[in-house]
Amino acid sequence: MDRLLQFLLKTFIRRGTFRVTTSRGTVFTFGDGTGQPVSVRFTSRAAEWGILLDPELKFGESYMNGTFVVEQGSIADVLAIALGQGSDVPHWALLQTWLRYLKRRLSQFNPRPRSRRNVAHHYDLDGRLYSLFLDADRQYSCAYFEFPGQSLDDAQLAKKRHLAAKLKLSPDDLKSPPRLLDIGCGWGGLGLYLADIGGADVTGITLSREQLGVANARAAEKGMSSRARFVLRDYRDVTGPFDRVVSVGMFEHVGVNHYDAFFRKGAQLLADDGVMVLHSIGRSEGPSVTNAWISKYIFPGGYIPSLSEVLAAVQKSGLLVTDIEILRLHYAETLRHWRERFIAHRGEVERIYDQRFVRMWEFYLAASEMAFREQNMMVFQLQLTKRQKVVPMTRDYIVREEQRLRMAEAARRPPLRLAGE
């Protein structure tokens, strides 16, 4: 067994310094000796066989179960080496990936009941969990870092501002408060921003009861319930029209079988002079398959699309693509912040759940970060309309709108006062 493990890992790990101790105590070192060394240890033969037979699934499971132990470095360091080899799946496991690709439409079939179950699996967890590692506004999607070293909270605010600018909410462009639909509204942060700073009349929809309760409570607390309403509803059951439609971090849960239906519905919901903005994780290469471990433990029914899959569905819907922006390392930095915050509060997470859950989420956040940092994952923002003249010919208006929104944000902030004033 040790020799087989040595042979296969040697063919896969060619860069970095990767030291492995087998369950029998044999030590091997792989890679070219560069970079910060990491050391790992298997505690069982079953874990070794799992890594060899189905690494895409068993790698994460072994770490969760404590049978794959990181002795030097962190699991993020281990994943940086593993995902930095040029392929996320070792060559000897490609057959399983191809088989999973053949079954992907079945695994991503998301009728309404299954969509609700899949959302509940991830988003209806204990609300304290997300408050431990997200920003103050609970933005659970890629932030927009305007400059190196920007804080997570400021980068998430910049993301909301950037999206609002692309939605063209300026009073100069609209005669009355626009009706705006937020598909997959999360905990309500973006919707509340678009209502408060953007001046929109917002309807947010979600399939998560946990998120719904928080979003409506936040709207009530801010005295904005009449301008920002959040409801439990599937996007397929919404009626329009809306002047603006936005969706952030939800499209990854639609499923490749339903792309045509999603964009056809978007076209039905959007007014003739309306603007729709879609923000989603994407892959720079062609169509693929969801990582087996992520699909089983984190996002059942989820899939990260390639642009070729998305644009093909847009073309059938009657919508026009008026702008595409690719955010590359922004999500890697977002996930780094989340991972570091999560680790800083791992004791609290363990008290809510247990050690296995902590290791599962640590693996999820680290693997996601390294997929963006070492591989070809990115985030895309699509701006869609029904008519060519709805948005300007150049992108200068985005910068002007962001400046207007910054001024509106500043006007909403209460003045600082010294104690006793």
GILINTA-V94735 format. One record per backbone hydrogen bond with DSSP energy under -1.0 kcal/mol. CO is the residue of the C=O (numbers start at 0). NH is the residue of the N-H. E is the energy in kcal/mol with one decimal. If there is no record, write none. Layout:
# GILINTA-V94735
{{CO	NH	E} {CO	NH	E}}
This chain:
# GILINTA-V94735
{{0	4	-2.6} {1	5	-2.5} {2	6	-2.6} {3	7	-2.5} {4	8	-2.4} {5	9	-1.9} {6	10	-1.3} {8	12	-3.1} {15	32	-1.8} {16	37	-2.1} {17	29	-3.0} {18	39	-2.8} {19	27	-2.8} {20	41	-2.6} {21	24	-1.7} {25	21	-3.0} {27	19	-3.2} {29	17	-2.5} {37	18	-2.8} {38	70	-2.5} {38	71	-1.9} {39	20	-2.1} {40	68	-2.9} {43	47	-1.2} {44	48	-2.6} {45	49	-2.3} {46	50	-2.2} {47	51	-1.7} {48	52	-2.9} {49	53	-2.7} {53	57	-3.1} {54	58	-1.7} {56	60	-1.5} {57	61	-2.7} {58	62	-1.8} {59	63	-2.5} {60	64	-2.5} {61	66	-1.9} {61	67	-1.3} {66	42	-2.1} {68	40	-2.5} {71	38	-1.6} {73	77	-2.1} {74	78	-2.5} {75	79	-2.0} {76	80	-1.6} {77	81	-2.5} {78	82	-3.1} {89	92	-2.1} {90	93	-1.2} {92	96	-1.3} {93	97	-2.5} {94	98	-2.3} {95	99	-2.4} {96	100	-2.1} {97	101	-1.8} {100	103	-1.2} {102	106	-2.0} {103	107	-1.8} {105	108	-1.2} {110	114	-2.7} {111	115	-2.2} {112	116	-2.0} {113	117	-2.7} {114	118	-2.3} {115	119	-2.3} {116	120	-1.9} {118	122	-3.1} {119	123	-1.3} {125	128	-1.8} {126	130	-1.2} {128	131	-1.1} {129	133	-2.3} {134	137	-1.8} {146	149	-1.6} {150	154	-2.3} {151	155	-2.4} {152	156	-1.9} {153	157	-2.3} {154	143	-1.9} {154	158	-1.7} {155	159	-1.9} {156	160	-2.3} {157	161	-2.5} {158	162	-2.4} {159	163	-2.4} {160	164	-2.2} {161	165	-1.6} {162	166	-1.4} {169	172	-1.8} {177	200	-3.0} {178	242	-1.4} {178	243	-2.0} {179	202	-2.7} {180	245	-2.8} {181	204	-2.6} {184	187	-2.0} {187	191	-2.6} {188	192	-1.9} {189	193	-2.7} {190	194	-1.8} {191	195	-2.8} {192	196	-2.4} {192	197	-1.6} {193	199	-2.5} {200	179	-3.0} {201	228	-2.5} {202	181	-2.7} {203	230	-2.8} {204	183	-1.7} {204	184	-2.3} {205	232	-1.5} {207	211	-2.3} {208	212	-2.1} {209	213	-1.6} {210	214	-2.9} {211	215	-2.4} {212	216	-1.9} {213	217	-2.4} {214	218	-2.1} {215	219	-2.3} {216	220	-2.4} {217	221	-1.9} {218	223	-3.2} {219	222	-1.3} {223	226	-1.6} {223	227	-2.0} {226	201	-3.0} {228	203	-3.2} {230	205	-1.8} {233	236	-2.3} {234	237	-1.2} {241	270	-2.8} {242	274	-1.7} {243	180	-2.4} {244	276	-2.4} {245	182	-2.7} {246	278	-3.0} {249	252	-2.4} {250	253	-1.6} {251	302	-2.7} {254	257	-2.2} {257	261	-2.4} {258	262	-2.2} {259	263	-2.2} {260	264	-2.3} {261	265	-2.2} {262	266	-2.3} {263	267	-1.9} {264	268	-2.4} {265	269	-1.6} {268	241	-2.9} {270	273	-2.1} {274	244	-2.0} {275	383	-3.4} {276	246	-2.0} {277	381	-2.7} {278	248	-2.2} {279	379	-2.8} {281	377	-2.5} {290	294	-2.6} {291	295	-1.9} {292	296	-2.6} {293	297	-2.0} {293	298	-2.7} {298	301	-2.0} {304	282	-2.0} {305	309	-1.8} {306	310	-3.2} {307	311	-1.3} {308	312	-1.2} {309	313	-2.2} {310	314	-2.3} {313	316	-1.5} {319	384	-2.0} {322	382	-2.7} {324	380	-2.3} {326	378	-2.6} {328	332	-2.0} {329	333	-2.1} {330	334	-2.9} {331	335	-1.8} {332	336	-2.0} {333	337	-2.3} {334	338	-3.1} {335	339	-2.6} {336	340	-2.3} {337	341	-2.7} {338	342	-2.6} {339	343	-1.9} {340	344	-1.0} {342	345	-1.5} {344	348	-2.1} {345	349	-2.4} {346	350	-1.5} {347	351	-1.5} {348	352	-2.9} {353	357	-1.9} {354	358	-2.5} {355	359	-2.3} {356	360	-2.5} {357	361	-2.4} {358	362	-2.3} {359	363	-2.3} {360	364	-2.6} {361	365	-2.2} {362	366	-3.0} {363	367	-2.2} {364	368	-2.2} {365	369	-2.4} {366	370	-1.7} {367	371	-1.5} {368	372	-2.1} {369	373	-3.1} {370	376	-1.1} {375	283	-2.7} {377	281	-3.4} {378	326	-3.5} {379	279	-2.4} {380	324	-2.0} {381	277	-2.7} {382	321	-2.8} {382	322	-1.2} {383	275	-2.8} {384	319	-3.6} {386	389	-1.0} {394	397	-1.5} {395	399	-1.8} {396	400	-2.8} {397	401	-2.4} {398	402	-1.9} {399	403	-2.0} {400	404	-2.6} {401	405	-2.3} {402	406	-1.9} {403	407	-1.9} {404	408	-2.6} {405	409	-2.4} {406	410	-1.8} {407	411	-1.0} {417	420	-2.1}}
